[in-house]
Amino acid sequence: MRQILIQSNSKHTKQQGYTLVSVLIMSLMAGTVVLSSLQSSVIQERLTGNFQKKINARLLAEKGVFDTLDSMTTTLSANPTSTIQELVAALPTDAHGNITGQGHQLSDLAYAVNLSHAGSELTLTSKGSRFEGLSQLNAIFELQGSASSKTSPFADGIIGCEGVDISASGSIDSYNSALGDYHITTNKGKEAVVKTVTSSGLISLSGASTIEGDVFATHSLALKSGATIDGDVFANGNVTLPSSSDIHGNVTLRGNYKQSSGTVGGTIHANGTVTLNETKLGGNLKSRGIVNITGNKITGSILSQQDVTLTRVLTVGGGVQTHGKYTQIGGVVSNGVRAKGNVHLKESAQISNDDLRYNGIGTFYTHSLGYGVSPYAQEVPLNLPDVAEVVALPTDDSEATETTGSTCDVHSIEFEVLTVDASADNAKDLTISGSGTGDIYLLSDAIGDFSLNNGSQSSPSKIITPVTADFLGVNHKFLAYDNVTIKGHLKVAPGANVMMYVKGNFKMSGSSSLTIPDNSSLTLVIKGAVEIGGGAQVYTPAKGITTTGQPVFSIYSSYSGTGIDITGGTESIYAAIYAPKTDITISSDVAFKGSVLGNKVTVSGDGGLHYDTALSKAKVVGNPSGGSGQKLVFKGWKTI
């Protein structure tokens, strides 16, 4: 019995040991799990913190890009013709050349932007940081648009969308009013561009007039009676010059070129036939058509895709190459002749150093030349360069709304004028009497009223207050009138930039006058016609642009038909005219200064026209360069 009890106690002791070991193992496993969980939590917390720092750094890098872009956009708005180099130079940088900033004014939130550029492409490398978190972005922008004066509607001398007719005996030239008034010796240039826009745009130049600048004809160009162009000529159609006409620059055209006497100072490049009669050519001649030249001399070379005929041309200095037949009657050609077709030499025609090669049949005034055999006659086809086709000037026959160089109405002027007109329902006529010394009507930014009203024929003295209306994307205050008849005197107050709207017609006659003092401007927006008759005087400052960038006198017209007629009195008239639907006539014996853009433009009289190059950077009633200049365009970004 005792033995049995001992065995039972031993078995119970073994079970207690097993339980204790099991509990210890489970406790150890639980502790391990807890420790692992704690470690995982710490790791996750650290990962979350690092991720948050990385996100914050990325946001700071983006902020660096946007802050830098805002700064450059502000600079570009103030200076629309800025180059990339100028935009970069205007940015505030630290000693390392970086643009730096912070987020929420905390030192641990910071960015640094470095800029690089190639051509028109600008790369912003922005580094953002948040404690140990770092992020870098490359943002790529492109400076698009033109920094030239072509972004302004006042960027040329004369633009006639459908045609230009110049018969003035005075010069069409340029000057810079920033340097003072026009002067024939001290302030005169050759930047008076004359051009058309539509496919029917014909330019006609007659009289003793001279254009000192380039001519762009989207159809044809016709010169008459000894006119002169002191610049280059581009035409989509034909160019015809009568006797004693001169072009001092190059001529590039898609049609035929014909000139009787006179000179061409540069080269001629044509798609069509070139016919010169007693015309001196100072450069090369290239034609995809037939070339016929009689008399005088060619300084350069001749290259033709078709036949070439030279009749008693004194000299050709640069040789002749033709893909067609070659005929030479008299004269001397230096530097060789190459012809893929037949060759005919007549009347002692000379080719210097017997430098002749041809593929066709040769006919010569004497067999003693020996040109009928090799090496002159070649069986292997000659390898001659082709004449490149002249690319057409861009044209626009539609009422386009885009601001392209080929669009005449870049501002959709009819819509803009109608927008102002809708706010001018209560506009009344304004009549300024010319009795006695003439009544005086004064315009300011905020009011229009008579300062002198003794004439019974003037409108009743009534204060005109402005109406507000959008024009060219900017809200303005307009002094609005129905018809304006001026026989007395209209004046702009000193320091005022007046916006004037006329629903009907604006007419100056008799001894009337318009006076705009220094640092003042008048912008006339009109739905009707403008007439500045003989005897009327327009007095403007010598500088055509105010200190704020406004043209001192500008006219915006939506009138269709003959809507602007300027004769004027003894004083030259300064105006920047934008009237793409209006036929404009300027017939004055005194000069017109400024710029003209119309549907058809006719210039006559002895006064001439002097384009003010300062207008190329003028503001268009608040929008620099017409609101159509350069801009920074986002091209994409890359996370580093």
C-alpha positions as CSV (number, residue, x, y, z in Angstrom):
1,M,0.0,0.0,0.0
2,R,2.8,2.4,0.8
3,Q,4.5,1.7,-2.5
4,I,1.3,2.7,-4.4
5,L,1.2,6.1,-2.6
6,I,4.8,6.9,-3.5
7,Q,4.2,6.2,-7.1
8,S,1.1,8.5,-7.2
9,N,2.9,11.5,-5.7
10,S,5.7,11.1,-8.2
11,K,3.3,11.3,-11.1
12,H,1.6,14.4,-9.7
13,T,5.0,16.2,-9.4
14,K,5.8,15.5,-13.1
15,Q,2.5,17.0,-14.2
16,Q,3.2,20.2,-12.2
17,G,6.6,20.6,-13.9
18,Y,5.2,20.2,-17.4
19,T,2.5,22.9,-16.7
20,L,5.2,25.3,-15.4
21,V,7.3,24.8,-18.5
22,S,4.3,25.3,-20.7
23,V,3.4,28.6,-19.0
24,L,6.9,29.8,-19.3
25,I,7.0,29.0,-23.0
26,M,3.7,30.8,-23.6
27,S,4.9,33.8,-21.6
28,L,8.1,33.9,-23.7
29,M,6.2,33.7,-26.9
30,A,3.7,36.4,-25.8
31,G,6.6,38.6,-24.9
32,T,8.3,38.1,-28.2
33,V,5.0,39.0,-30.0
34,V,4.7,42.1,-27.9
35,L,8.3,43.2,-28.6
36,S,7.8,42.5,-32.3
37,S,4.7,44.6,-32.3
38,L,6.5,47.4,-30.5
39,Q,9.3,47.3,-33.0
40,S,6.9,47.2,-36.0
41,S,5.1,50.2,-34.5
42,V,8.4,52.1,-34.2
43,I,9.3,51.2,-37.8
44,Q,5.9,52.2,-39.1
45,E,6.1,55.5,-37.2
46,R,9.5,56.2,-38.7
47,L,8.3,55.3,-42.2
48,T,5.2,57.5,-41.8
49,G,7.4,60.4,-40.6
50,N,9.8,60.0,-43.5
51,F,6.9,59.7,-46.0
52,Q,5.4,62.9,-44.5
53,K,8.7,64.7,-44.8
54,K,9.1,63.5,-48.4
55,I,5.6,64.8,-49.2
56,N,6.3,68.1,-47.6
57,A,9.6,68.3,-49.4
58,R,7.7,67.6,-52.7
59,L,5.2,70.3,-51.9
60,L,8.0,72.8,-51.2
61,A,9.7,71.9,-54.5
62,E,6.4,72.6,-56.3
63,K,6.0,75.9,-54.4
64,G,9.5,76.9,-55.6
65,V,8.4,76.4,-59.2
66,F,5.2,78.3,-58.8
67,D,6.7,81.2,-56.9
68,T,9.5,81.5,-59.5
69,L,6.9,81.3,-62.3
70,D,4.8,84.0,-60.7
71,S,7.8,86.3,-60.4
72,M,8.8,85.8,-64.0
73,T,5.2,86.3,-65.2
74,T,5.0,89.6,-63.4
75,T,8.3,90.7,-65.0
76,L,7.0,89.6,-68.4
77,S,3.7,91.5,-67.9
78,A,5.6,94.7,-67.1
79,N,8.1,94.1,-70.0
80,P,6.4,92.1,-72.7
81,T,9.5,92.0,-74.9
82,S,11.8,90.5,-72.3
83,T,14.2,87.7,-73.3
84,I,14.8,84.6,-71.2
85,Q,18.1,86.1,-70.1
86,E,16.3,89.2,-68.9
87,L,13.7,87.2,-67.1
88,V,16.3,85.2,-65.3
89,A,18.4,88.3,-64.5
90,A,15.4,90.0,-62.9
91,L,14.9,87.2,-60.3
92,P,16.3,87.7,-56.8
93,T,19.0,85.1,-56.1
94,D,21.3,84.2,-53.3
95,A,25.1,84.0,-53.5
96,H,24.8,80.6,-55.2
97,G,22.5,81.9,-57.9
98,N,19.4,80.2,-56.4
99,I,15.9,81.5,-55.8
100,T,15.1,80.6,-52.2
101,G,12.0,80.6,-50.1
102,Q,10.2,79.0,-47.1
103,G,6.9,77.4,-46.4
104,H,4.7,79.1,-43.8
105,Q,7.8,81.0,-42.6
106,L,9.3,77.9,-41.0
107,S,13.0,77.4,-41.4
108,D,12.6,73.6,-41.7
109,L,10.4,74.1,-44.8
110,A,12.5,75.5,-47.6
111,Y,13.1,75.4,-51.3
112,A,15.9,76.5,-53.6
113,V,15.4,76.9,-57.4
114,N,18.1,77.0,-60.0
115,L,17.4,78.1,-63.6
116,S,19.0,77.0,-66.9
117,H,17.9,77.8,-70.4
118,A,18.7,76.8,-74.0
119,G,17.1,78.7,-76.8
120,S,13.5,79.4,-75.9
121,E,13.3,76.6,-73.4
122,L,13.7,77.3,-69.6
123,T,14.3,74.6,-67.0
124,L,13.5,75.2,-63.3
125,T,15.3,72.8,-61.0
126,S,13.5,73.1,-57.6
127,K,14.8,71.4,-54.5
128,G,12.4,71.2,-51.5
129,S,13.4,70.1,-48.0
130,R,11.6,69.2,-44.7
131,F,14.1,68.1,-42.1
132,E,15.8,65.0,-43.6
133,G,13.1,64.8,-46.4
134,L,14.3,65.9,-49.8
135,S,12.6,66.2,-53.2
136,Q,13.7,67.6,-56.5
137,L,11.6,68.6,-59.6
138,N,12.6,69.7,-63.1
139,A,9.9,72.0,-64.5
140,I,10.2,72.9,-68.2
141,F,8.7,76.0,-69.7
142,E,9.0,77.6,-73.2
143,L,8.9,81.3,-73.9
144,Q,6.4,81.4,-76.8
145,G,5.3,84.3,-78.9
146,S,7.3,87.1,-80.4
147,A,9.4,89.6,-78.5
148,S,9.5,91.8,-81.6
149,S,7.2,94.7,-82.4
150,K,5.1,92.4,-84.5
151,T,3.0,91.6,-81.4
152,S,1.6,95.2,-81.5
153,P,-1.2,96.3,-84.0
154,F,0.9,99.4,-84.4
155,A,4.0,97.5,-85.3
156,D,4.4,98.6,-89.0
157,G,4.1,101.7,-91.0
158,I,1.2,100.9,-93.2
159,I,-1.0,97.8,-93.2
160,G,-3.8,97.6,-95.8
161,C,-5.6,94.2,-95.3
162,E,-6.9,94.2,-98.8
163,G,-4.7,96.8,-100.5
164,V,-2.3,99.8,-100.3
165,D,-2.2,102.6,-102.8
166,I,0.6,105.2,-102.3
167,S,0.9,108.2,-104.6
168,A,2.4,110.6,-102.2
169,S,5.5,112.5,-103.3
170,G,6.9,112.5,-99.8
171,S,8.8,109.7,-98.2
172,I,7.3,106.7,-96.4
173,D,9.9,106.3,-93.7
174,S,10.4,105.9,-89.9
175,Y,11.6,107.7,-86.8
176,N,11.7,107.1,-83.1
177,S,9.6,109.6,-81.1
178,A,11.4,108.5,-77.9
179,L,14.3,110.5,-79.3
180,G,12.1,113.5,-80.2
181,D,10.2,114.7,-83.2
182,Y,10.9,113.5,-86.8
183,H,13.9,115.1,-88.4
184,I,15.2,114.4,-91.8
185,T,18.8,114.2,-90.7
186,T,18.9,113.4,-87.0
187,N,15.8,111.2,-86.4
188,K,15.0,109.3,-89.5
189,G,15.1,105.5,-90.2
190,K,14.2,102.8,-92.7
191,E,11.8,100.7,-90.8
192,A,8.5,101.7,-92.4
193,V,7.0,98.3,-93.4
194,V,4.2,98.4,-95.9
195,K,2.1,95.2,-96.3
196,T,-1.2,93.6,-97.1
197,V,-2.8,90.5,-95.5
198,T,-5.5,89.0,-97.7
199,S,-4.9,86.9,-100.8
200,S,-6.1,89.8,-102.9
201,G,-3.9,92.4,-101.3
202,L,-2.4,94.5,-104.1
203,I,0.2,97.2,-103.4
204,S,0.5,100.1,-105.8
205,L,3.2,102.7,-105.6
206,S,3.4,105.7,-107.9
207,G,4.7,109.2,-108.2
208,A,8.0,110.2,-106.8
209,S,7.3,108.4,-103.6
210,T,10.0,106.4,-101.7
211,I,9.3,103.6,-99.2
212,E,12.2,103.4,-96.8
213,G,11.6,99.9,-95.5
214,D,10.4,96.5,-96.6
215,V,7.3,95.7,-98.6
216,F,5.1,92.6,-98.2
217,A,2.5,92.1,-100.9
218,T,0.2,89.1,-100.3
219,H,-0.9,89.4,-104.0
220,S,1.0,91.6,-106.4
221,L,3.2,94.8,-106.4
222,A,3.1,97.4,-109.1
223,L,5.4,100.4,-109.2
224,K,4.7,103.3,-111.5
225,S,6.5,106.5,-112.6
226,G,9.8,106.2,-111.0
227,A,8.9,105.0,-107.5
228,T,11.6,103.7,-105.2
229,I,11.7,101.0,-102.5
230,D,14.7,101.3,-100.2
231,G,14.3,97.8,-98.6
232,D,13.4,94.2,-99.5
233,V,10.3,93.1,-101.4
234,F,8.2,90.0,-100.8
235,A,5.2,89.1,-103.0
236,N,2.9,86.2,-103.5
237,G,2.0,87.3,-107.0
238,N,3.7,89.4,-109.7
239,V,6.0,92.4,-109.4
240,T,6.0,95.0,-112.1
241,L,8.3,98.0,-112.3
242,P,8.2,100.6,-115.1
243,S,11.1,102.8,-116.3
244,S,13.4,104.4,-113.7
245,S,12.1,102.4,-110.7
246,D,14.5,101.2,-108.1
247,I,14.6,98.5,-105.4
248,H,17.6,98.7,-103.2
249,G,17.2,95.4,-101.5
250,N,16.3,91.8,-102.4
251,V,13.2,90.7,-104.3
252,T,11.5,87.4,-103.4
253,L,8.3,86.5,-105.2
254,R,6.1,83.5,-106.3
255,G,5.0,85.1,-109.6
256,N,6.6,86.8,-112.5
257,Y,9.1,89.7,-112.3
258,K,9.3,92.4,-114.9
259,Q,11.3,95.6,-114.8
260,S,12.1,98.2,-117.5
261,S,15.3,100.1,-116.6
262,G,16.3,101.1,-113.1
263,T,18.1,98.9,-110.6
264,V,17.8,96.1,-108.1
265,G,20.5,96.3,-105.5
266,G,20.2,92.8,-104.1
267,T,19.1,89.4,-105.5
268,I,16.0,88.3,-107.4
269,H,14.4,84.9,-106.4
270,A,11.2,84.1,-108.4
271,N,9.0,81.1,-109.1
272,G,7.9,82.6,-112.4
273,T,9.4,84.3,-115.4
274,V,12.0,87.0,-114.9
275,T,12.2,89.7,-117.5
276,L,14.8,92.5,-117.2
277,N,15.2,95.3,-119.8
278,E,18.1,97.7,-119.3
279,T,18.1,96.9,-115.6
280,K,21.2,96.7,-113.4
281,L,21.1,93.8,-111.0
282,G,23.6,94.0,-108.0
283,G,23.2,90.4,-106.8
284,N,22.3,86.9,-108.0
285,L,19.2,85.9,-110.0
286,K,17.4,82.6,-109.3
287,S,14.2,81.6,-111.1
288,R,12.1,78.5,-111.5
289,G,10.8,79.9,-114.7
290,I,12.2,81.4,-117.9
291,V,14.8,84.2,-117.7
292,N,15.0,87.0,-120.4
293,I,17.5,89.7,-119.9
294,T,18.3,92.6,-122.3
295,G,21.1,95.1,-121.8
296,N,22.9,96.5,-118.8
297,K,24.7,94.1,-116.5
298,I,24.3,91.4,-113.9
299,T,26.9,91.5,-111.1
300,G,26.1,88.1,-109.6
301,S,25.1,84.7,-111.1
302,I,22.1,83.3,-112.9
303,L,20.4,80.0,-112.0
304,S,17.3,79.0,-113.8
305,Q,15.1,75.9,-113.9
306,Q,14.1,76.7,-117.5
307,D,15.5,78.6,-120.5
308,V,17.8,81.5,-120.2
309,T,18.2,84.2,-123.0
310,L,20.7,87.0,-122.7
311,T,20.5,89.8,-125.3
312,R,23.4,92.2,-125.4
313,V,23.9,92.0,-121.7
314,L,27.2,93.8,-121.1
315,T,28.5,91.4,-118.4
316,V,27.4,88.6,-116.2
317,G,29.9,88.4,-113.4
318,G,28.9,85.1,-111.7
319,G,28.2,82.7,-114.5
320,V,25.0,81.1,-115.8
321,Q,23.5,77.7,-114.9
322,T,20.3,76.5,-116.6
323,H,18.3,73.3,-116.7
324,G,16.9,74.4,-120.1
325,K,18.2,76.0,-123.2
326,Y,20.8,78.8,-123.2
327,T,20.9,81.6,-125.7
328,Q,23.5,84.4,-125.6
329,I,23.4,87.3,-128.1
330,G,26.6,89.4,-127.7
331,G,27.9,90.3,-124.3
332,V,30.4,88.7,-121.9
333,V,29.8,86.0,-119.3
334,S,32.4,85.3,-116.7
335,N,32.7,82.2,-114.4
336,G,31.3,79.7,-116.8
337,V,28.1,78.6,-118.5
338,R,26.4,75.3,-117.7
339,A,23.3,74.2,-119.7
340,K,21.4,70.9,-119.8
341,G,19.7,71.9,-123.0
342,N,20.8,73.3,-126.3
343,V,23.2,76.3,-126.6
344,H,23.0,79.1,-129.1
345,L,25.7,81.8,-129.2
346,K,25.2,84.7,-131.6
347,E,26.8,88.1,-132.5
348,S,30.2,87.5,-131.0
349,A,28.9,86.3,-127.7
350,Q,31.8,85.6,-125.3
351,I,32.3,83.1,-122.5
352,S,35.4,83.9,-120.5
353,N,38.1,81.2,-120.6
354,D,35.9,79.1,-122.9
355,D,34.2,77.8,-119.7
356,L,31.2,76.1,-121.4
357,R,29.6,72.8,-120.7
358,Y,26.2,71.6,-122.2
359,N,24.2,68.5,-122.9
360,G,22.2,69.5,-125.9
361,I,23.0,70.6,-129.4
362,G,25.2,73.6,-129.9
363,T,24.8,76.4,-132.5
364,F,27.5,79.0,-132.8
365,Y,28.1,82.1,-134.8
366,T,31.5,80.6,-135.9
367,H,32.9,77.1,-136.0
368,S,36.3,78.4,-135.0
369,L,35.2,78.4,-131.4
370,G,35.3,74.6,-131.4
371,Y,32.4,74.4,-128.9
372,G,30.6,71.7,-130.8
373,V,32.7,68.9,-129.4
374,S,34.0,67.5,-126.1
375,P,34.8,68.7,-123.5
376,Y,32.2,71.5,-124.2
377,A,29.5,69.1,-125.4
378,Q,28.9,66.5,-122.6
379,E,27.0,63.2,-122.9
380,V,26.8,62.7,-119.2
381,P,24.0,64.8,-117.7
382,L,25.3,67.9,-115.9
383,N,24.7,68.0,-112.2
384,L,23.2,71.4,-111.5
385,P,21.5,72.7,-108.4
386,D,17.8,73.2,-108.4
387,V,16.1,76.5,-107.7
388,A,14.2,76.4,-104.4
389,E,10.5,77.2,-104.5
390,V,9.6,80.5,-102.9
391,V,7.3,79.9,-100.0
392,A,4.1,82.0,-99.9
393,L,3.6,84.8,-97.4
394,P,0.9,83.8,-94.9
395,T,-2.6,85.2,-95.8
396,D,-5.9,85.5,-94.0
397,D,-9.2,86.1,-95.8
398,S,-11.3,85.4,-92.7
399,E,-12.4,87.4,-89.8
400,A,-9.9,85.7,-87.6
401,T,-9.8,86.0,-83.8
402,E,-6.3,84.6,-83.4
403,T,-3.3,86.9,-82.9
404,T,-1.1,85.7,-85.7
405,G,1.1,87.7,-88.0
406,S,-1.1,87.0,-90.9
407,T,-4.3,88.1,-89.3
408,C,-5.5,91.6,-90.0
409,D,-8.1,92.0,-87.2
410,V,-6.2,90.5,-84.2
411,H,-8.6,92.2,-81.8
412,S,-12.0,91.3,-83.4
413,I,-12.8,95.0,-83.4
414,E,-16.5,94.8,-84.3
415,F,-17.2,92.7,-81.3
416,E,-15.2,95.0,-79.0
417,V,-16.9,98.2,-80.3
418,L,-20.3,96.6,-79.9
419,T,-19.5,95.7,-76.3
420,V,-18.8,99.4,-75.6
421,D,-21.8,100.5,-77.6
422,A,-24.1,98.5,-75.4
423,S,-23.1,100.7,-72.4
424,A,-23.7,104.0,-74.3
425,D,-27.4,104.0,-74.9
426,N,-27.8,107.5,-73.5
427,A,-25.0,109.1,-75.5
428,K,-25.8,112.6,-76.9
429,D,-24.4,114.7,-79.8
430,L,-21.5,117.0,-79.0
431,T,-21.1,120.1,-81.1
432,I,-18.3,122.6,-80.5
433,S,-18.9,125.9,-82.1
434,G,-16.3,127.7,-84.1
435,S,-17.8,131.2,-83.7
436,G,-15.4,133.9,-82.6
437,T,-12.2,132.3,-81.4
438,G,-14.1,129.0,-81.0
439,D,-15.6,127.2,-78.0
440,I,-13.4,124.9,-75.9
441,Y,-14.5,121.4,-74.7
442,L,-12.3,119.8,-72.1
443,L,-11.9,116.0,-71.6
444,S,-10.5,114.5,-68.5
445,D,-10.5,110.9,-67.1
446,A,-13.7,111.5,-65.2
447,I,-15.6,114.3,-66.9
448,G,-16.3,116.1,-70.2
449,D,-17.5,119.7,-70.2
450,F,-17.1,123.1,-71.8
451,S,-14.4,125.3,-70.4
452,L,-15.5,128.0,-72.8
453,N,-19.0,128.1,-74.3
454,N,-19.9,131.4,-76.0
455,G,-21.2,130.0,-79.2
456,S,-24.9,129.6,-79.6
457,Q,-24.3,126.7,-82.0
458,S,-22.5,124.6,-79.4
459,S,-24.2,121.8,-77.5
460,P,-25.8,123.0,-74.2
461,S,-23.3,123.0,-71.4
462,K,-23.7,119.7,-69.8
463,I,-21.4,117.6,-67.7
464,I,-20.7,114.2,-69.3
465,T,-19.7,111.5,-66.8
466,P,-18.1,108.2,-67.8
467,V,-19.8,104.9,-68.5
468,T,-18.0,101.7,-67.8
469,A,-17.4,99.0,-70.5
470,D,-15.0,96.3,-71.3
471,F,-12.7,96.9,-74.2
472,L,-9.9,94.5,-75.3
473,G,-10.3,92.6,-72.1
474,V,-10.0,95.5,-69.7
475,N,-12.8,97.4,-68.0
476,H,-12.6,101.2,-68.8
477,K,-14.4,104.4,-68.2
478,F,-15.6,106.0,-71.4
479,L,-16.9,109.5,-72.1
480,A,-19.6,108.5,-74.6
481,Y,-21.1,110.6,-77.3
482,D,-23.3,110.1,-80.3
483,N,-22.0,112.3,-83.1
484,V,-19.1,114.7,-82.5
485,T,-18.8,117.9,-84.6
486,I,-15.8,120.1,-83.9
487,K,-15.5,123.6,-85.4
488,G,-14.0,125.0,-82.2
489,H,-11.5,123.3,-79.9
490,L,-11.3,120.0,-78.2
491,K,-8.7,119.6,-75.5
492,V,-7.5,116.8,-73.2
493,A,-6.7,117.8,-69.7
494,P,-3.0,117.7,-68.5
495,G,-2.1,114.2,-67.2
496,A,-5.4,112.6,-68.4
497,N,-5.6,109.4,-70.3
498,V,-9.1,109.8,-71.8
499,M,-11.2,107.0,-73.3
500,M,-13.7,108.5,-75.7
501,Y,-16.5,106.5,-77.4
502,V,-18.4,107.9,-80.4
503,K,-21.5,105.9,-81.6
504,G,-21.8,108.0,-84.7
505,N,-19.4,110.2,-86.6
506,F,-16.4,112.3,-85.5
507,K,-15.8,115.3,-87.7
508,M,-13.3,118.2,-87.5
509,S,-13.6,121.1,-89.9
510,G,-12.8,124.7,-90.4
511,S,-10.2,126.1,-88.0
512,S,-10.9,123.5,-85.4
513,S,-8.2,121.9,-83.3
514,L,-7.5,118.9,-81.1
515,T,-4.9,119.4,-78.4
516,I,-3.2,116.7,-76.4
517,P,-0.6,117.9,-73.9
518,D,2.5,116.1,-72.6
519,N,1.9,112.9,-70.7
520,S,-1.8,112.8,-71.7
521,S,-3.5,110.6,-74.2
522,L,-6.8,110.3,-76.1
523,T,-8.1,106.9,-77.2
524,L,-11.0,107.3,-79.6
525,V,-13.2,104.2,-80.1
526,I,-15.7,104.8,-82.8
527,K,-18.5,103.0,-84.6
528,G,-19.0,105.6,-87.3
529,A,-16.7,107.6,-89.6
530,V,-13.8,109.9,-88.8
531,E,-13.1,113.0,-90.8
532,I,-10.2,115.5,-90.1
533,G,-10.7,118.1,-92.8
534,G,-8.4,120.7,-94.3
535,G,-7.7,123.5,-91.9
536,A,-8.2,121.2,-88.8
537,Q,-5.1,121.0,-86.6
538,V,-4.1,118.2,-84.3
539,Y,-1.5,119.1,-81.7
540,T,0.3,116.3,-80.0
541,P,3.6,116.1,-78.0
542,A,6.8,115.3,-79.8
543,K,7.0,112.0,-78.0
544,G,4.3,109.7,-79.4
545,I,4.2,107.5,-76.3
546,T,3.3,108.7,-72.7
547,T,5.4,107.7,-69.7
548,T,2.8,105.0,-69.0
549,G,3.2,103.5,-72.5
550,Q,0.1,104.8,-74.1
551,P,0.0,106.2,-77.7
552,V,-0.8,109.9,-77.3
553,F,-3.6,109.6,-79.9
554,S,-5.0,106.3,-81.0
555,I,-8.1,105.5,-83.1
556,Y,-10.0,102.2,-83.0
557,S,-12.8,102.0,-85.6
558,S,-15.2,99.2,-86.6
559,Y,-16.7,101.1,-89.5
560,S,-17.1,99.3,-92.8
561,G,-16.5,101.4,-95.9
562,T,-14.6,104.7,-96.3
563,G,-14.5,105.5,-92.6
564,I,-11.3,107.5,-91.9
565,D,-10.5,110.6,-94.1
566,I,-7.5,112.7,-92.9
567,T,-6.5,115.9,-94.7
568,G,-5.5,118.2,-91.8
569,G,-4.1,121.7,-91.8
570,T,-0.6,123.1,-91.6
571,E,0.5,120.9,-88.7
572,S,1.5,117.3,-89.1
573,I,-0.9,114.8,-87.5
574,Y,0.1,112.0,-85.2
575,A,-2.1,109.0,-84.7
576,A,-2.0,105.3,-84.2
577,I,-4.9,103.9,-86.2
578,Y,-6.4,100.4,-85.9
579,A,-9.3,100.1,-88.3
580,P,-9.2,96.7,-90.1
581,K,-12.7,97.0,-91.7
582,T,-12.3,100.6,-92.7
583,D,-10.9,102.2,-95.9
584,I,-8.5,104.9,-94.8
585,T,-7.5,108.0,-96.9
586,I,-4.7,110.2,-95.9
587,S,-4.3,113.1,-98.4
588,S,-2.2,115.9,-96.8
589,D,0.5,118.2,-97.8
590,V,2.0,117.9,-94.3
591,A,3.3,114.8,-92.8
592,F,1.3,112.1,-91.1
593,K,3.2,110.5,-88.1
594,G,2.3,107.3,-86.3
595,S,1.0,104.1,-87.9
596,V,-2.0,103.0,-90.0
597,L,-3.8,99.7,-90.1
598,G,-7.0,99.6,-92.3
599,N,-8.9,97.5,-94.8
600,K,-7.6,99.6,-97.8
601,V,-5.2,102.4,-97.2
602,T,-4.6,105.3,-99.7
603,V,-1.8,107.8,-99.1
604,S,-1.4,110.9,-101.3
605,G,-0.2,114.5,-101.1
606,D,3.2,115.9,-100.5
607,G,3.5,115.2,-96.8
608,G,4.5,111.6,-96.7
609,L,4.2,109.2,-93.7
610,H,6.6,108.7,-90.9
611,Y,6.1,105.5,-88.9
612,D,7.0,105.9,-85.2
613,T,9.0,102.8,-84.2
614,A,8.2,103.6,-80.5
615,L,4.7,102.3,-81.2
616,S,6.0,98.8,-81.5
617,K,6.2,98.6,-77.7
618,A,3.1,100.8,-76.9
619,K,0.4,99.6,-74.7
620,V,-3.0,99.1,-76.2
621,V,-5.3,100.8,-73.8
622,G,-3.8,98.9,-70.9
623,N,-2.6,95.7,-72.5
624,P,1.1,95.7,-73.4
625,S,1.7,94.9,-77.0
626,G,-1.9,94.4,-77.7
627,G,-2.1,91.5,-75.2
628,S,-0.7,89.2,-77.7
629,G,3.0,89.1,-76.9
630,Q,5.1,86.5,-75.2
631,K,4.1,84.0,-72.6
632,L,5.7,81.2,-70.6
633,V,4.1,77.9,-71.6
634,F,4.4,74.8,-69.3
635,K,5.8,71.9,-71.2
636,G,6.0,69.3,-68.5
637,W,8.0,68.3,-65.4
638,K,10.0,65.4,-64.2
639,T,10.5,64.1,-60.7
640,I,14.2,63.4,-59.9
